[in-house]
């Protein structure tokens, strides 16, 4: 296994959060380079079982040769469906390390990184039809504005969307560099990287339907987890973290749960411990960890 594929964030803390039983059944829904999976397997006995999900074809090269391990080449939005395909209805813990892997950022041709010029792509599943090129060149101006505002949290989303539409009417915006040049007037030197990162984030979330996928996945965890089973989830931006935090608190993404006749509320999870963030030491050795937030919950 090539560890340069992905240096796992909060490795010990995330796996500790699962409170692993030697003969338990666990799921790593974001396999990547297999760092978290390998740690889970090291704590399982011979009767334990680990299922992992990853939609990226590149991740298949990291499959772990272990009879207790099964790698499922699917998006984790299909969690329940594919666990049932393997005869699994309940599990003891689910780990998720969301966002883009280090490998995807470092592979120039995937188009995720600001560091390289590449075709506008950003697909986590390279077989998906919609790429960043389609979003930038084909979406209606109003939809672009909505994506940039909601997913990129950009105050000037309307002006940026208008600029993209004007530029693409003259010629297609094909590469990451093309996009940077088109948006140059919105990129002050002291904030260029930050603003571009927000724009990239917005487009990437849309391409991969990351918010919808996360919501679908979280709702399924209520059914899949045994009572007392654990969720151990790492988010990297505020949109994801807010969803995870709210879901753990009351099992919903908006609004409040209904109270019964006595004013009591039934919720599916209880949080375990406080929010965990990486140490300065980990951030120093793994820059990707800088925005990581780990939340742990137990099924009631």
C-alpha positions as CSV (number, residue, x, y, z in Angstrom):
1,X,0.0,0.0,0.0
2,X,1.4,3.4,-1.0
3,X,1.0,5.7,2.0
4,X,1.7,8.7,-0.2
5,X,-1.7,8.1,-1.6
6,X,-3.2,9.5,1.5
7,X,-1.8,10.3,4.9
8,X,-4.7,9.5,7.2
9,X,-5.9,12.4,9.4
10,X,-6.6,11.9,13.1
11,X,-5.9,8.2,12.7
12,X,-5.8,7.1,16.3
13,X,-8.6,9.4,17.5
14,X,-11.0,8.4,14.7
15,X,-10.5,4.6,15.2
16,X,-10.5,5.0,19.0
17,X,-13.9,6.7,18.5
18,X,-15.4,3.4,17.0
19,X,-14.8,1.6,20.4
20,X,-13.9,-1.5,18.4
21,X,-15.0,-4.9,19.5
22,X,-12.7,-7.7,18.3
23,X,-15.5,-9.7,16.7
24,X,-17.4,-6.6,15.4
25,X,-18.5,-5.6,11.9
26,X,-17.2,-2.2,10.8
27,X,-17.4,0.1,7.7
28,X,-14.9,2.6,6.3
29,X,-16.9,4.5,3.8
30,X,-13.9,6.5,2.5
31,X,-11.2,3.9,1.9
32,X,-8.7,6.0,-0.2
33,X,-5.2,4.8,0.7
34,X,-6.5,2.4,3.4
35,X,-4.8,4.1,6.3
36,X,-7.9,4.1,8.6
37,X,-9.0,0.6,7.4
38,X,-5.6,-0.8,8.2
39,X,-5.8,0.5,11.7
40,X,-9.3,-0.9,12.2
41,X,-8.1,-4.3,11.0
42,X,-5.2,-4.2,13.4
43,X,-7.7,-4.1,16.3
44,X,-10.1,-6.8,15.0
45,X,-9.9,-10.4,15.9
46,X,-10.1,-13.3,13.4
47,X,-13.9,-13.2,13.5
48,X,-14.1,-9.4,12.9
49,X,-15.1,-8.0,9.6
50,X,-14.4,-4.7,7.8
51,X,-16.2,-3.4,4.7
52,X,-14.8,-0.4,2.9
53,X,-16.3,1.8,0.2
54,X,-14.6,4.0,-2.5
55,X,-15.9,5.1,-5.8
56,X,-12.4,6.1,-7.1
57,X,-10.9,3.5,-9.4
58,X,-7.4,4.5,-8.2
59,X,-8.3,3.4,-4.7
60,X,-8.7,-0.2,-5.8
61,X,-4.9,-0.5,-6.1
62,X,-4.7,-0.1,-2.3
63,X,-7.0,-3.1,-1.5
64,X,-5.8,-4.9,1.6
65,X,-5.1,-8.7,1.3
66,X,-7.0,-9.9,4.3
67,X,-9.8,-12.4,4.6
68,X,-11.6,-10.1,7.0
69,X,-11.7,-7.2,4.5
70,X,-14.0,-6.4,1.6
71,X,-13.6,-3.4,-0.7
72,X,-16.7,-2.2,-2.4
73,X,-16.1,0.1,-5.5
74,X,-19.2,2.3,-4.9
75,X,-20.2,5.7,-3.6
76,X,-21.1,5.5,0.1
77,X,-24.5,7.0,-0.7
78,X,-25.3,3.3,-1.5
79,X,-24.2,2.1,2.0
80,X,-27.3,0.1,2.9
81,X,-27.9,-1.4,-0.5
82,X,-24.4,-2.8,-0.9
83,X,-24.0,-4.0,2.7
84,X,-27.2,-6.0,2.2
85,X,-25.8,-7.4,-1.1
86,X,-23.0,-8.9,1.1
87,X,-25.6,-10.1,3.6
88,X,-24.9,-7.4,6.2
89,X,-27.9,-5.7,7.9
90,X,-26.3,-4.2,11.0
91,X,-22.8,-3.0,11.8
92,X,-21.0,-2.0,15.0
93,X,-19.3,1.2,13.7
94,X,-18.9,3.4,10.6
95,X,-15.9,5.7,9.9
96,X,-16.0,8.5,7.3
97,X,-13.2,10.8,6.3
98,X,-14.9,13.2,3.9
99,X,-13.6,15.5,1.2
100,X,-10.9,15.0,-1.4
101,X,-8.0,12.7,-0.7
102,X,-4.3,13.8,-0.9
103,X,-3.9,11.5,-3.9
104,X,-6.7,13.3,-5.8
105,X,-5.2,16.7,-5.0
106,X,-1.7,15.6,-6.0
107,X,-2.7,14.0,-9.3
108,X,-2.6,17.0,-11.6
109,X,-4.8,15.6,-14.3
110,X,-7.7,15.1,-11.9
111,X,-8.1,18.9,-11.8
112,X,-8.7,19.3,-8.1
113,X,-5.7,21.4,-7.2
114,X,-4.8,25.0,-7.6
115,X,-1.2,24.0,-8.0
116,X,-1.5,22.5,-11.5
117,X,-2.9,23.5,-14.8
118,X,-5.3,20.7,-15.9
119,X,-8.5,20.1,-17.7
120,X,-11.6,21.1,-15.6
121,X,-12.6,17.7,-14.2
122,X,-12.9,17.3,-10.4
123,X,-14.8,14.0,-10.6
124,X,-14.2,11.6,-7.6
125,X,-15.7,8.9,-9.7
126,X,-14.1,9.2,-13.1
127,X,-17.0,7.4,-14.8
128,X,-19.5,10.1,-13.8
129,X,-20.9,12.1,-16.7
130,X,-20.8,15.6,-15.2
131,X,-17.4,17.2,-14.7
132,X,-16.3,20.6,-13.7
133,X,-16.1,21.5,-17.4
134,X,-19.9,20.8,-17.7
135,X,-20.7,22.9,-14.6
136,X,-18.6,25.9,-15.8
137,X,-19.6,25.8,-19.4
138,X,-23.2,24.6,-19.4
139,X,-24.9,25.6,-16.2
140,X,-27.4,28.5,-16.3
141,X,-26.0,31.7,-14.8
142,X,-28.6,31.6,-12.0
143,X,-27.5,28.0,-11.1
144,X,-23.9,29.0,-11.1
145,X,-24.6,31.9,-8.8
146,X,-26.5,29.6,-6.4
147,X,-23.6,27.0,-6.4
148,X,-21.0,29.7,-5.8
149,X,-23.0,31.3,-3.0
150,X,-24.2,28.2,-1.2
151,X,-21.2,25.9,-1.6
152,X,-18.4,28.5,-1.9
153,X,-19.9,31.0,0.5
154,X,-18.9,33.8,-1.9
155,X,-20.5,37.1,-1.3
156,X,-19.9,38.2,-4.9
157,X,-21.2,35.0,-6.4
158,X,-23.6,36.9,-8.8
159,X,-20.7,38.9,-10.4
160,X,-18.5,35.8,-10.7
161,X,-21.2,33.8,-12.3
162,X,-21.9,36.6,-14.8
163,X,-18.2,36.8,-15.7
164,X,-18.0,33.1,-16.3
165,X,-21.1,33.2,-18.6
166,X,-19.7,36.2,-20.5
167,X,-16.3,34.6,-21.0
168,X,-17.6,31.2,-22.1
169,X,-19.8,32.8,-24.8
170,X,-16.6,33.7,-26.6
171,X,-14.8,30.4,-26.1
172,X,-15.1,27.4,-23.8
173,X,-13.3,27.5,-20.4
174,X,-11.4,24.3,-20.6
175,X,-8.6,24.3,-18.0
176,X,-8.0,25.4,-14.4
177,X,-5.7,28.1,-15.8
178,X,-8.5,29.3,-18.2
179,X,-10.8,29.7,-15.2
180,X,-8.2,31.6,-13.2
181,X,-7.6,34.0,-16.1
182,X,-11.3,34.6,-16.6
183,X,-11.8,35.4,-12.9
184,X,-8.6,37.4,-12.5
185,X,-10.4,40.6,-11.5
186,X,-12.0,38.8,-8.5
187,X,-8.6,37.6,-7.2
188,X,-6.8,40.2,-5.2
189,X,-3.1,39.2,-4.8
190,X,-3.3,38.9,-1.0
191,X,-6.4,36.7,-1.2
192,X,-6.1,34.9,-4.6
193,X,-5.5,31.5,-3.3
194,X,-8.3,31.7,-0.7
195,X,-10.9,32.9,-3.2
196,X,-9.9,30.4,-5.9
197,X,-10.1,27.7,-3.2
198,X,-13.7,28.7,-2.5
199,X,-14.6,28.7,-6.2
200,X,-13.0,25.3,-6.7
201,X,-14.8,23.9,-3.6
202,X,-18.2,25.1,-4.9
203,X,-17.7,23.5,-8.3
204,X,-16.3,20.3,-6.8
205,X,-19.2,19.9,-4.4
206,X,-21.6,20.3,-7.3
207,X,-19.8,17.9,-9.6
208,X,-19.7,15.2,-6.9
209,X,-23.1,16.0,-5.3
210,X,-21.2,16.0,-2.0
211,X,-24.0,17.5,0.2
212,X,-26.7,15.3,-1.2
213,X,-24.5,12.2,-0.8
214,X,-23.6,13.1,2.8
215,X,-27.3,13.6,3.7
216,X,-28.3,10.3,2.1
217,X,-25.5,8.5,3.9
218,X,-26.2,9.9,7.3
219,X,-29.9,9.0,7.1
220,X,-28.9,5.4,6.3
221,X,-26.6,5.1,9.3
222,X,-29.7,5.1,11.6
223,X,-30.8,1.9,10.1
224,X,-27.5,0.2,9.6
225,X,-25.9,0.8,13.0
226,X,-26.6,-1.5,15.9
227,X,-27.8,0.0,19.2
228,X,-24.5,1.2,20.9
229,X,-22.8,1.3,17.5
230,X,-20.5,4.3,16.8
231,X,-20.2,6.9,14.1
232,X,-16.7,8.5,13.7
233,X,-16.8,11.2,11.1
234,X,-14.2,13.8,9.9
235,X,-15.4,16.9,8.0
236,X,-13.2,19.5,6.3
237,X,-15.5,22.4,5.6
238,X,-18.3,24.2,7.5
239,X,-21.1,22.9,5.2
240,X,-20.3,19.3,5.9
241,X,-19.6,19.9,9.6
242,X,-22.8,21.7,10.2
243,X,-24.8,18.8,8.7
244,X,-22.9,16.2,10.7
245,X,-23.3,18.2,13.9
246,X,-27.0,18.8,13.5
247,X,-27.6,15.2,12.5
248,X,-25.9,13.9,15.6
249,X,-27.8,16.3,17.8
250,X,-31.3,15.5,16.6
251,X,-31.3,13.2,13.5
252,X,-32.4,16.1,11.2
253,X,-30.7,18.5,8.9
254,X,-33.1,21.4,9.5
255,X,-35.9,22.2,11.9
256,X,-36.3,20.5,15.3
257,X,-37.6,17.0,16.2
258,X,-41.2,16.6,17.3
259,X,-41.9,16.3,21.0
260,X,-44.3,13.7,22.4
261,X,-47.2,14.4,24.7
262,X,-44.8,14.8,27.7
263,X,-42.5,17.2,25.9
264,X,-39.8,14.5,25.3
265,X,-37.8,14.2,22.2
266,X,-36.6,10.9,20.7
267,X,-33.2,11.3,18.9
268,X,-31.3,8.5,17.2
269,X,-27.8,9.4,18.5
270,X,-25.9,10.8,21.4
271,X,-22.7,12.6,20.9
272,X,-19.6,11.0,22.5
273,X,-17.0,13.5,23.9
274,X,-16.2,16.9,22.4
275,X,-15.2,18.0,19.0
276,X,-11.7,16.8,18.2
277,X,-9.3,18.7,16.0
278,X,-5.7,17.8,15.0
279,X,-2.7,18.8,17.1
280,X,-0.3,21.4,15.9
281,X,2.2,18.6,15.5
282,X,-0.1,16.7,13.1
283,X,-0.9,19.8,11.1
284,X,2.8,20.5,10.8
285,X,3.4,17.0,9.3
286,X,0.2,16.8,7.3
287,X,-1.2,20.1,6.0
288,X,-4.4,18.5,4.9
289,X,-5.3,18.0,8.6
290,X,-5.5,21.8,9.3
291,X,-9.3,22.1,8.8
292,X,-10.3,18.6,10.0
293,X,-13.1,18.3,12.6
294,X,-13.9,14.9,14.1
295,X,-17.3,14.2,15.7
296,X,-18.2,10.9,17.3
297,X,-21.7,9.6,18.1
298,X,-23.4,6.5,19.5
299,X,-26.6,4.9,18.3
300,X,-29.4,5.0,20.9
